[in-house]
Amino acid sequence: MDRIRRALKSDEGFTLIELLIVIVILGVLAAIVVFAVTGINNKGTTAACQAEKTTLTAAEEANYAKSATGTTAGTYTDTAGLASAGLIAAGTTGHYYTASATGGGTGYTINPVAGAGCP
């Protein structure tokens, strides 16, 4: 008990240098966490871009097969045409990529939306 009373009465504590070192270490750890979290967001965007591109490709091919009759070749369409045909849900695509028909419906292109961050 006497030892506790002596410890409470003493003027010992942390020096300014010790406190500054702890603050610097906490700052470095915070910077590491911020940069690690930023990378997670980029991976999510990349995965969403790939998923939307795959969805549009499959929908275009399904539209081509659906529009073909007998010996008549099918046609391709744009993103709005895919939605109206019921091949994609309205509002679920077009955030990262859009589809457009080329050559009067004989081909299609899938282009990234400007500013979406997709390759």
N, CA, C and O atoms as CSV, one atom per row, in Angstrom:
chain,resi,resn,atom,element,x,y,z
A,1,MET,N,N,0.827,-1.187,0.000
A,1,MET,CA,C,0.000,0.000,0.000
A,1,MET,C,C,0.876,1.258,0.000
A,1,MET,O,O,0.551,2.261,-0.635
A,2,ASP,N,N,1.969,1.178,0.712
A,2,ASP,CA,C,2.873,2.320,0.792
A,2,ASP,C,C,3.482,2.618,-0.585
A,2,ASP,O,O,3.699,3.776,-0.944
A,3,ARG,N,N,3.745,1.581,-1.327
A,3,ARG,CA,C,4.325,1.746,-2.658
A,3,ARG,C,C,3.341,2.476,-3.597
A,3,ARG,O,O,3.769,3.280,-4.425
A,4,ILE,N,N,2.061,2.210,-3.478
A,4,ILE,CA,C,1.038,2.867,-4.297
A,4,ILE,C,C,0.961,4.353,-3.952
A,4,ILE,O,O,0.834,5.195,-4.841
A,5,ARG,N,N,1.040,4.676,-2.641
A,5,ARG,CA,C,0.991,6.088,-2.237
A,5,ARG,C,C,2.195,6.858,-2.773
A,5,ARG,O,O,2.067,8.003,-3.207
A,6,ARG,N,N,3.356,6.224,-2.740
A,6,ARG,CA,C,4.545,6.891,-3.269
A,6,ARG,C,C,4.432,7.107,-4.780
A,6,ARG,O,O,4.863,8.142,-5.289
A,7,ALA,N,N,3.855,6.138,-5.500
A,7,ALA,CA,C,3.701,6.260,-6.951
A,7,ALA,C,C,2.729,7.383,-7.295
A,7,ALA,O,O,2.942,8.110,-8.265
A,8,LEU,N,N,1.657,7.533,-6.504
A,8,LEU,CA,C,0.685,8.589,-6.759
A,8,LEU,C,C,1.247,9.979,-6.472
A,8,LEU,O,O,0.859,10.946,-7.129
A,9,LYS,N,N,2.161,10.096,-5.494
A,9,LYS,CA,C,2.722,11.394,-5.120
A,9,LYS,C,C,3.882,11.811,-6.015
A,9,LYS,O,O,4.265,12.981,-6.015
A,10,SER,N,N,4.446,10.882,-6.775
A,10,SER,CA,C,5.619,11.226,-7.584
A,10,SER,C,C,5.197,12.044,-8.802
A,10,SER,O,O,4.049,11.987,-9.240
A,11,ASP,N,N,6.134,12.791,-9.328
A,11,ASP,CA,C,5.885,13.659,-10.482
A,11,ASP,C,C,6.293,12.996,-11.795
A,11,ASP,O,O,6.481,13.683,-12.799
A,12,GLU,N,N,6.429,11.698,-11.800
A,12,GLU,CA,C,6.837,11.009,-13.020
A,12,GLU,C,C,5.670,10.930,-13.993
A,12,GLU,O,O,4.513,10.842,-13.582
A,13,GLY,N,N,5.979,10.960,-15.283
A,13,GLY,CA,C,4.954,10.867,-16.329
A,13,GLY,C,C,5.636,10.700,-17.669
A,13,GLY,O,O,6.819,10.367,-17.747
A,14,PHE,N,N,4.886,10.932,-18.703
A,14,PHE,CA,C,5.442,10.816,-20.044
A,14,PHE,C,C,6.083,12.126,-20.443
A,14,PHE,O,O,5.582,13.205,-20.124
A,15,THR,N,N,7.202,12.019,-21.146
A,15,THR,CA,C,7.853,13.234,-21.638
A,15,THR,C,C,7.202,13.650,-22.955
A,15,THR,O,O,6.459,12.886,-23.571
A,16,LEU,N,N,7.494,14.852,-23.360
A,16,LEU,CA,C,6.939,15.363,-24.605
A,16,LEU,C,C,7.410,14.535,-25.802
A,16,LEU,O,O,6.635,14.297,-26.728
A,17,ILE,N,N,8.631,14.110,-25.793
A,17,ILE,CA,C,9.176,13.296,-26.890
A,17,ILE,C,C,8.425,11.968,-26.975
A,17,ILE,O,O,8.097,11.522,-28.075
A,18,GLU,N,N,8.152,11.337,-25.859
A,18,GLU,CA,C,7.418,10.068,-25.867
A,18,GLU,C,C,6.018,10.251,-26.437
A,18,GLU,O,O,5.556,9.418,-27.217
A,19,LEU,N,N,5.344,11.319,-26.063
A,19,LEU,CA,C,4.015,11.587,-26.593
A,19,LEU,C,C,4.056,11.872,-28.093
A,19,LEU,O,O,3.180,11.417,-28.828
A,20,LEU,N,N,5.060,12.616,-28.555
A,20,LEU,CA,C,5.184,12.899,-29.986
A,20,LEU,C,C,5.447,11.625,-30.786
A,20,LEU,O,O,4.924,11.475,-31.890
A,21,ILE,N,N,6.229,10.730,-30.262
A,21,ILE,CA,C,6.510,9.470,-30.947
A,21,ILE,C,C,5.226,8.655,-31.093
A,21,ILE,O,O,4.975,8.071,-32.147
A,22,VAL,N,N,4.418,8.616,-30.040
A,22,VAL,CA,C,3.147,7.879,-30.107
A,22,VAL,C,C,2.213,8.508,-31.151
A,22,VAL,O,O,1.543,7.793,-31.896
A,23,ILE,N,N,2.171,9.830,-31.203
A,23,ILE,CA,C,1.317,10.519,-32.176
A,23,ILE,C,C,1.782,10.228,-33.603
A,23,ILE,O,O,0.953,10.004,-34.485
A,24,VAL,N,N,3.081,10.226,-33.838
A,24,VAL,CA,C,3.623,9.931,-35.163
A,24,VAL,C,C,3.287,8.492,-35.563
A,24,VAL,O,O,2.904,8.250,-36.708
A,25,ILE,N,N,3.422,7.551,-34.655
A,25,ILE,CA,C,3.101,6.148,-34.949
A,25,ILE,C,C,1.622,6.002,-35.297
A,25,ILE,O,O,1.277,5.292,-36.241
A,26,LEU,N,N,0.748,6.667,-34.542
A,26,LEU,CA,C,-0.683,6.609,-34.850
A,26,LEU,C,C,-0.991,7.233,-36.210
A,26,LEU,O,O,-1.859,6.739,-36.930
A,27,GLY,N,N,-0.301,8.298,-36.566
A,27,GLY,CA,C,-0.492,8.920,-37.879
A,27,GLY,C,C,-0.080,8.007,-39.016
A,27,GLY,O,O,-0.763,7.933,-40.037
A,28,VAL,N,N,1.032,7.313,-38.843
A,28,VAL,CA,C,1.490,6.372,-39.869
A,28,VAL,C,C,0.492,5.231,-40.022
A,28,VAL,O,O,0.175,4.838,-41.145
A,29,LEU,N,N,0.003,4.702,-38.932
A,29,LEU,CA,C,-0.987,3.624,-38.996
A,29,LEU,C,C,-2.279,4.094,-39.668
A,29,LEU,O,O,-2.874,3.351,-40.448
A,30,ALA,N,N,-2.712,5.310,-39.374
A,30,ALA,CA,C,-3.921,5.848,-40.004
A,30,ALA,C,C,-3.727,6.001,-41.513
A,30,ALA,O,O,-4.645,5.718,-42.283
A,31,ALA,N,N,-2.552,6.443,-41.940
A,31,ALA,CA,C,-2.276,6.594,-43.375
A,31,ALA,C,C,-2.289,5.242,-44.079
A,31,ALA,O,O,-2.778,5.135,-45.204
A,32,ILE,N,N,-1.766,4.225,-43.437
A,32,ILE,CA,C,-1.770,2.875,-44.023
A,32,ILE,C,C,-3.201,2.394,-44.216
A,32,ILE,O,O,-3.529,1.826,-45.257
A,33,VAL,N,N,-4.044,2.613,-43.234
A,33,VAL,CA,C,-5.442,2.168,-43.322
A,33,VAL,C,C,-6.175,2.915,-44.438
A,33,VAL,O,O,-6.942,2.301,-45.180
A,34,VAL,N,N,-5.960,4.210,-44.571
A,34,VAL,CA,C,-6.646,4.999,-45.599
A,34,VAL,C,C,-6.275,4.496,-46.989
A,34,VAL,O,O,-7.156,4.344,-47.836
A,35,PHE,N,N,-5.009,4.237,-47.242
A,35,PHE,CA,C,-4.593,3.766,-48.561
A,35,PHE,C,C,-5.074,2.348,-48.822
A,35,PHE,O,O,-5.364,2.008,-49.970
A,36,ALA,N,N,-5.168,1.517,-47.807
A,36,ALA,CA,C,-5.666,0.150,-47.983
A,36,ALA,C,C,-7.147,0.155,-48.336
A,36,ALA,O,O,-7.581,-0.644,-49.165
A,37,VAL,N,N,-7.925,1.029,-47.731
A,37,VAL,CA,C,-9.362,1.102,-48.002
A,37,VAL,C,C,-9.622,1.658,-49.399
A,37,VAL,O,O,-10.587,1.246,-50.044
A,38,THR,N,N,-8.804,2.566,-49.879
A,38,THR,CA,C,-8.966,3.128,-51.215
A,38,THR,C,C,-8.828,2.045,-52.277
A,38,THR,O,O,-9.562,2.066,-53.265
A,39,GLY,N,N,-7.919,1.109,-52.102
A,39,GLY,CA,C,-7.733,0.021,-53.053
A,39,GLY,C,C,-8.919,-0.910,-53.118
A,39,GLY,O,O,-9.194,-1.483,-54.172
A,40,ILE,N,N,-9.626,-1.074,-52.021
A,40,ILE,CA,C,-10.797,-1.952,-51.994
A,40,ILE,C,C,-11.882,-1.404,-52.908
A,40,ILE,O,O,-12.532,-2.170,-53.619
A,41,ASN,N,N,-12.088,-0.096,-52.903
A,41,ASN,CA,C,-13.094,0.526,-53.753
A,41,ASN,C,C,-12.761,0.328,-55.230
A,41,ASN,O,O,-13.661,0.064,-56.027
A,42,ASN,N,N,-11.507,0.446,-55.609
A,42,ASN,CA,C,-11.103,0.272,-56.997
A,42,ASN,C,C,-11.366,-1.156,-57.468
A,42,ASN,O,O,-11.782,-1.355,-58.610
A,43,LYS,N,N,-11.135,-2.142,-56.621
A,43,LYS,CA,C,-11.383,-3.535,-56.986
A,43,LYS,C,C,-12.873,-3.775,-57.194
A,43,LYS,O,O,-13.262,-4.537,-58.079
A,44,GLY,N,N,-13.698,-3.137,-56.395
A,44,GLY,CA,C,-15.146,-3.282,-56.542
A,44,GLY,C,C,-15.647,-2.688,-57.845
A,44,GLY,O,O,-16.505,-3.273,-58.507
A,45,THR,N,N,-15.122,-1.531,-58.220
A,45,THR,CA,C,-15.509,-0.898,-59.478
A,45,THR,C,C,-15.079,-1.747,-60.658
A,45,THR,O,O,-15.830,-1.896,-61.622
A,46,THR,N,N,-13.884,-2.302,-60.594
A,46,THR,CA,C,-13.396,-3.159,-61.675
A,46,THR,C,C,-14.288,-4.385,-61.835
A,46,THR,O,O,-14.607,-4.771,-62.959
A,47,ALA,N,N,-14.692,-4.996,-60.736
A,47,ALA,CA,C,-15.571,-6.167,-60.801
A,47,ALA,C,C,-16.940,-5.803,-61.357
A,47,ALA,O,O,-17.511,-6.568,-62.134
A,48,ALA,N,N,-17.472,-4.655,-60.973
A,48,ALA,CA,C,-18.772,-4.211,-61.481
A,48,ALA,C,C,-18.697,-3.923,-62.983
A,48,ALA,O,O,-19.632,-4.231,-63.723
A,49,CYS,N,N,-17.600,-3.340,-63.426
A,49,CYS,CA,C,-17.419,-3.073,-64.855
A,49,CYS,C,C,-17.419,-4.370,-65.647
A,49,CYS,O,O,-18.096,-4.479,-66.670
A,50,GLN,N,N,-16.669,-5.346,-65.180
A,50,GLN,CA,C,-16.586,-6.624,-65.885
A,50,GLN,C,C,-17.939,-7.323,-65.909
A,50,GLN,O,O,-18.319,-7.906,-66.925
A,51,ALA,N,N,-18.661,-7.269,-64.807
A,51,ALA,CA,C,-19.976,-7.922,-64.741
A,51,ALA,C,C,-20.956,-7.271,-65.716
A,51,ALA,O,O,-21.710,-7.969,-66.395
A,52,GLU,N,N,-20.949,-5.948,-65.788
A,52,GLU,CA,C,-21.878,-5.269,-66.699
A,52,GLU,C,C,-21.526,-5.537,-68.159
A,52,GLU,O,O,-22.415,-5.696,-68.996
A,53,LYS,N,N,-20.240,-5.586,-68.461
A,53,LYS,CA,C,-19.809,-5.877,-69.833
A,53,LYS,C,C,-20.239,-7.287,-70.238
A,53,LYS,O,O,-20.699,-7.499,-71.360
A,54,THR,N,N,-20.090,-8.246,-69.329
A,54,THR,CA,C,-20.507,-9.623,-69.590
A,54,THR,C,C,-22.019,-9.711,-69.776
A,54,THR,O,O,-22.496,-10.420,-70.662
A,55,THR,N,N,-22.771,-8.997,-68.948
A,55,THR,CA,C,-24.226,-8.994,-69.053
A,55,THR,C,C,-24.685,-8.443,-70.398
A,55,THR,O,O,-25.561,-9.023,-71.039
A,56,LEU,N,N,-24.102,-7.330,-70.830
A,56,LEU,CA,C,-24.480,-6.735,-72.113
A,56,LEU,C,C,-24.116,-7.648,-73.284
A,56,LEU,O,O,-24.876,-7.757,-74.246
A,57,THR,N,N,-22.968,-8.297,-73.207
A,57,THR,CA,C,-22.560,-9.215,-74.276
A,57,THR,C,C,-23.544,-10.377,-74.390
A,57,THR,O,O,-23.982,-10.722,-75.487
A,58,ALA,N,N,-23.886,-10.972,-73.258
A,58,ALA,CA,C,-24.836,-12.095,-73.273
A,58,ALA,C,C,-26.212,-11.652,-73.771
A,58,ALA,O,O,-26.871,-12.392,-74.501
A,59,ALA,N,N,-26.650,-10.456,-73.386
A,59,ALA,CA,C,-27.954,-9.951,-73.820
A,59,ALA,C,C,-27.961,-9.677,-75.320
A,59,ALA,O,O,-28.958,-9.953,-75.987
A,60,GLU,N,N,-26.884,-9.144,-75.858
A,60,GLU,CA,C,-26.803,-8.902,-77.300
A,60,GLU,C,C,-26.887,-10.214,-78.077
A,60,GLU,O,O,-27.602,-10.307,-79.075
A,61,GLU,N,N,-26.156,-11.219,-77.615
A,61,GLU,CA,C,-26.191,-12.507,-78.306
A,61,GLU,C,C,-27.571,-13.159,-78.189
A,61,GLU,O,O,-28.041,-13.792,-79.134
A,62,ALA,N,N,-28.215,-13.007,-77.035
A,62,ALA,CA,C,-29.567,-13.548,-76.859
A,62,ALA,C,C,-30.562,-12.818,-77.758
A,62,ALA,O,O,-31.467,-13.438,-78.316
A,63,ASN,N,N,-30.396,-11.499,-77.899
A,63,ASN,CA,C,-31.278,-10.728,-78.781
A,63,ASN,C,C,-31.100,-11.166,-80.233
A,63,ASN,O,O,-32.074,-11.273,-80.979
A,64,TYR,N,N,-29.858,-11.417,-80.630
A,64,TYR,CA,C,-29.583,-11.871,-81.995
A,64,TYR,C,C,-30.277,-13.213,-82.246
A,64,TYR,O,O,-30.927,-13.397,-83.275
A,65,ALA,N,N,-30.137,-14.140,-81.311
A,65,ALA,CA,C,-30.761,-15.457,-81.463
A,65,ALA,C,C,-32.288,-15.346,-81.440
A,65,ALA,O,O,-32.975,-16.053,-82.177
A,66,LYS,N,N,-32.809,-14.466,-80.604
A,66,LYS,CA,C,-34.259,-14.307,-80.474
A,66,LYS,C,C,-34.873,-13.679,-81.723
A,66,LYS,O,O,-36.001,-14.001,-82.096
A,67,SER,N,N,-34.124,-12.779,-82.369
A,67,SER,CA,C,-34.672,-12.084,-83.532
A,67,SER,C,C,-34.467,-12.856,-84.841
A,67,SER,O,O,-35.040,-12.495,-85.869
A,68,ALA,N,N,-33.662,-13.904,-84.805
A,68,ALA,CA,C,-33.445,-14.710,-86.013
A,68,ALA,C,C,-34.632,-15.649,-86.217
A,68,ALA,O,O,-35.101,-16.289,-85.276
A,69,THR,N,N,-35.106,-15.720,-87.456
A,69,THR,CA,C,-36.208,-16.631,-87.786
A,69,THR,C,C,-35.859,-17.386,-89.051
A,69,THR,O,O,-35.502,-16.785,-90.064
A,70,GLY,N,N,-35.961,-18.682,-88.992
A,70,GLY,CA,C,-35.676,-19.502,-90.173
A,70,GLY,C,C,-34.303,-19.221,-90.726
A,70,GLY,O,O,-33.297,-19.403,-90.040
A,71,THR,N,N,-34.259,-18.772,-91.978
A,71,THR,CA,C,-32.975,-18.461,-92.607
A,71,THR,C,C,-32.611,-16.987,-92.493
A,71,THR,O,O,-31.548,-16.572,-92.954
A,72,THR,N,N,-33.495,-16.186,-91.875
A,72,THR,CA,C,-33.234,-14.757,-91.703
A,72,THR,C,C,-32.310,-14.558,-90.507
A,72,THR,O,O,-32.574,-15.049,-89.410
A,73,ALA,N,N,-31.243,-13.841,-90.736
A,73,ALA,CA,C,-30.296,-13.574,-89.660
A,73,ALA,C,C,-30.918,-12.631,-88.635
A,73,ALA,O,O,-31.773,-11.808,-88.962
A,74,GLY,N,N,-30.482,-12.765,-87.421
A,74,GLY,CA,C,-30.963,-11.885,-86.363
A,74,GLY,C,C,-30.323,-10.515,-86.443
A,74,GLY,O,O,-29.478,-10.256,-87.300
A,75,THR,N,N,-30.734,-9.648,-85.545
A,75,THR,CA,C,-30.166,-8.304,-85.495
A,75,THR,C,C,-29.731,-7.988,-84.068
A,75,THR,O,O,-30.201,-8.583,-83.099
A,76,TYR,N,N,-28.830,-7.046,-83.982
A,76,TYR,CA,C,-28.379,-6.544,-82.687
A,76,TYR,C,C,-29.069,-5.217,-82.414
A,76,TYR,O,O,-29.615,-4.605,-83.332
A,77,THR,N,N,-29.054,-4.766,-81.169
A,77,THR,CA,C,-29.718,-3.516,-80.815
A,77,THR,C,C,-28.888,-2.773,-79.776
A,77,THR,O,O,-27.793,-3.204,-79.417
A,78,ASP,N,N,-29.425,-1.649,-79.297
A,78,ASP,CA,C,-28.719,-0.873,-78.280
A,78,ASP,C,C,-29.209,-1.243,-76.881
A,78,ASP,O,O,-30.046,-2.133,-76.725
A,79,THR,N,N,-28.691,-0.564,-75.881
A,79,THR,CA,C,-29.029,-0.887,-74.489
A,79,THR,C,C,-30.523,-0.719,-74.230
A,79,THR,O,O,-31.123,-1.556,-73.557
A,80,ALA,N,N,-31.130,0.336,-74.746
A,80,ALA,CA,C,-32.566,0.553,-74.546
A,80,ALA,C,C,-33.383,-0.551,-75.215
A,80,ALA,O,O,-34.397,-0.989,-74.671
A,81,GLY,N,N,-32.945,-1.003,-76.395
A,81,GLY,CA,C,-33.631,-2.083,-77.084
A,81,GLY,C,C,-33.547,-3.399,-76.318
A,81,GLY,O,O,-34.490,-4.190,-76.328
A,82,LEU,N,N,-32.425,-3.627,-75.661
A,82,LEU,CA,C,-32.278,-4.838,-74.845
A,82,LEU,C,C,-33.233,-4.801,-73.657
A,82,LEU,O,O,-33.808,-5.821,-73.278
A,83,ALA,N,N,-33.396,-3.613,-73.076
A,83,ALA,CA,C,-34.307,-3.474,-71.937
A,83,ALA,C,C,-35.755,-3.650,-72.380
A,83,ALA,O,O,-36.539,-4.310,-71.698
A,84,SER,N,N,-36.115,-3.059,-73.526
A,84,SER,CA,C,-37.501,-3.186,-73.990
A,84,SER,C,C,-37.816,-4.612,-74.437
A,84,SER,O,O,-38.974,-5.028,-74.400
A,85,ALA,N,N,-36.794,-5.368,-74.860
A,85,ALA,CA,C,-36.999,-6.767,-75.247
A,85,ALA,C,C,-37.062,-7.681,-74.025
A,85,ALA,O,O,-37.349,-8.872,-74.153
A,86,GLY,N,N,-36.794,-7.129,-72.844
A,86,GLY,CA,C,-36.846,-7.921,-71.617
A,86,GLY,C,C,-35.606,-8.759,-71.365
A,86,GLY,O,O,-35.634,-9.675,-70.543
A,87,LEU,N,N,-34.505,-8.451,-72.071
A,87,LEU,CA,C,-33.279,-9.232,-71.901
A,87,LEU,C,C,-32.412,-8.717,-70.760
A,87,LEU,O,O,-31.597,-9.458,-70.210
A,88,ILE,N,N,-32.585,-7.466,-70.409
A,88,ILE,CA,C,-31.929,-6.889,-69.230
A,88,ILE,C,C,-32.963,-6.059,-68.493
A,88,ILE,O,O,-33.896,-5.533,-69.100
A,89,ALA,N,N,-32.801,-5.945,-67.203
A,89,ALA,CA,C,-33.725,-5.134,-66.410
A,89,ALA,C,C,-33.393,-3.661,-66.609
A,89,ALA,O,O,-32.223,-3.277,-66.584
A,90,ALA,N,N,-34.399,-2.850,-66.803
A,90,ALA,CA,C,-34.194,-1.412,-67.003
A,90,ALA,C,C,-33.544,-0.811,-65.762
A,90,ALA,O,O,-33.976,-1.063,-64.637
A,91,GLY,N,N,-32.511,-0.024,-65.979
A,91,GLY,CA,C,-31.829,0.648,-64.878
A,91,GLY,C,C,-30.716,-0.156,-64.240
A,91,GLY,O,O,-30.003,0.360,-63.379
A,92,THR,N,N,-30.547,-1.414,-64.643
A,92,THR,CA,C,-29.493,-2.223,-64.031
A,92,THR,C,C,-28.195,-2.165,-64.802
A,92,THR,O,O,-27.150,-2.538,-64.268
A,93,THR,N,N,-28.229,-1.709,-66.046
A,93,THR,CA,C,-27.011,-1.553,-66.834
A,93,THR,C,C,-26.950,-0.131,-67.356
A,93,THR,O,O,-27.899,0.641,-67.214
A,94,GLY,N,N,-25.835,0.199,-67.953
A,94,GLY,CA,C,-25.649,1.549,-68.467
A,94,GLY,C,C,-24.898,2.446,-67.501
A,94,GLY,O,O,-24.665,3.619,-67.795
A,95,HIS,N,N,-24.519,1.907,-66.355
A,95,HIS,CA,C,-23.742,2.696,-65.392
A,95,HIS,C,C,-22.269,2.737,-65.804
A,95,HIS,O,O,-21.596,3.750,-65.618
A,96,TYR,N,N,-21.776,1.634,-66.362
A,96,TYR,CA,C,-20.369,1.525,-66.726
A,96,TYR,C,C,-20.159,1.347,-68.230
A,96,TYR,O,O,-19.186,1.857,-68.786
A,97,TYR,N,N,-21.074,0.622,-68.892
A,97,TYR,CA,C,-20.964,0.364,-70.326
A,97,TYR,C,C,-22.321,0.556,-70.995
A,97,TYR,O,O,-23.360,0.419,-70.350
A,98,THR,N,N,-22.310,0.873,-72.283
A,98,THR,CA,C,-23.533,0.920,-73.078
A,98,THR,C,C,-23.303,0.109,-74.351
A,98,THR,O,O,-22.186,0.037,-74.863
A,99,ALA,N,N,-24.362,-0.489,-74.845
A,99,ALA,CA,C,-24.293,-1.254,-76.085
A,99,ALA,C,C,-24.916,-0.432,-77.202
A,99,ALA,O,O,-25.876,0.307,-76.986
A,100,SER,N,N,-24.361,-0.570,-78.390
A,100,SER,CA,C,-24.940,0.106,-79.555
A,100,SER,C,C,-24.784,-0.807,-80.764
A,100,SER,O,O,-23.778,-1.499,-80.920
A,101,ALA,N,N,-25.810,-0.788,-81.617
A,101,ALA,CA,C,-25.790,-1.603,-82.832
A,101,ALA,C,C,-24.950,-0.909,-83.891
A,101,ALA,O,O,-24.917,0.319,-83.961
A,102,THR,N,N,-24.270,-1.700,-84.716
A,102,THR,CA,C,-23.467,-1.157,-85.811
A,102,THR,C,C,-23.883,-1.849,-87.107
A,102,THR,O,O,-24.419,-2.957,-87.086
A,103,GLY,N,N,-23.637,-1.197,-88.213
A,103,GLY,CA,C,-23.911,-1.790,-89.516
A,103,GLY,C,C,-25.370,-2.130,-89.732
A,103,GLY,O,O,-25.676,-3.143,-90.361
A,104,GLY,N,N,-26.275,-1.315,-89.229
A,104,GLY,CA,C,-27.690,-1.579,-89.419
A,104,GLY,C,C,-28.177,-2.806,-88.669
A,104,GLY,O,O,-29.121,-3.467,-89.102
A,105,GLY,N,N,-27.545,-3.110,-87.555
A,105,GLY,CA,C,-27.961,-4.243,-86.737
A,105,GLY,C,C,-27.187,-5.518,-87.011
A,105,GLY,O,O,-27.517,-6.568,-86.460
A,106,THR,N,N,-26.155,-5.447,-87.858
A,106,THR,CA,C,-25.377,-6.652,-88.160
A,106,THR,C,C,-24.229,-6.865,-87.181
A,106,THR,O,O,-23.575,-7.908,-87.211
A,107,GLY,N,N,-23.983,-5.905,-86.331
A,107,GLY,CA,C,-22.920,-6.014,-85.330
A,107,GLY,C,C,-23.250,-5.132,-84.143
A,107,GLY,O,O,-24.252,-4.418,-84.149
A,108,TYR,N,N,-22.414,-5.183,-83.137
A,108,TYR,CA,C,-22.628,-4.334,-81.965
A,108,TYR,C,C,-21.296,-3.980,-81.330
A,108,TYR,O,O,-20.298,-4.680,-81.501
A,109,THR,N,N,-21.301,-2.880,-80.595
A,109,THR,CA,C,-20.138,-2.476,-79.810
A,109,THR,C,C,-20.589,-2.205,-78.384
A,109,THR,O,O,-21.712,-1.766,-78.137
A,110,ILE,N,N,-19.700,-2.474,-77.473
A,110,ILE,CA,C,-19.953,-2.177,-76.068
A,110,ILE,C,C,-18.875,-1.188,-75.638
A,110,ILE,O,O,-17.691,-1.523,-75.591
A,111,ASN,N,N,-19.300,0.032,-75.327
A,111,ASN,CA,C,-18.378,1.125,-75.029
A,111,ASN,C,C,-18.507,1.552,-73.577
A,111,ASN,O,O,-19.605,1.549,-73.021
A,112,PRO,N,N,-17.375,1.926,-72.952
A,112,PRO,CA,C,-17.445,2.408,-71.572
A,112,PRO,C,C,-18.118,3.774,-71.496
A,112,PRO,O,O,-17.977,4.598,-72.400
A,113,VAL,N,N,-18.840,4.002,-70.427
A,113,VAL,CA,C,-19.467,5.302,-70.172
A,113,VAL,C,C,-18.359,6.251,-69.721
A,113,VAL,O,O,-17.514,5.879,-68.906
A,114,ALA,N,N,-18.361,7.464,-70.246
A,114,ALA,CA,C,-17.334,8.445,-69.892
A,114,ALA,C,C,-17.376,8.752,-68.402
A,114,ALA,O,O,-18.442,9.018,-67.847
A,115,GLY,N,N,-16.234,8.714,-67.766
A,115,GLY,CA,C,-16.134,9.040,-66.346
A,115,GLY,C,C,-16.488,7.911,-65.416
A,115,GLY,O,O,-16.482,8.102,-64.200
A,116,ALA,N,N,-16.798,6.732,-65.940
A,116,ALA,CA,C,-17.189,5.611,-65.092
A,116,ALA,C,C,-15.976,4.893,-64.495
A,116,ALA,O,O,-16.111,4.152,-63.522
A,117,GLY,N,N,-14.810,5.108,-65.066
A,117,GLY,CA,C,-13.602,4.481,-64.538
A,117,GLY,C,C,-13.371,3.066,-65.019
A,117,GLY,O,O,-12.619,2.318,-64.393
A,118,CYS,N,N,-13.998,2.683,-66.112
A,118,CYS,CA,C,-13.820,1.348,-66.669
A,118,CYS,C,C,-12.870,1.407,-67.861
A,118,CYS,O,O,-12.802,2.409,-68.573
A,119,PRO,N,N,-12.137,0.311,-68.062
A,119,PRO,CA,C,-11.209,0.283,-69.217
A,119,PRO,C,C,-11.957,0.109,-70.528
A,119,PRO,O,O,-11.337,0.064,-71.591
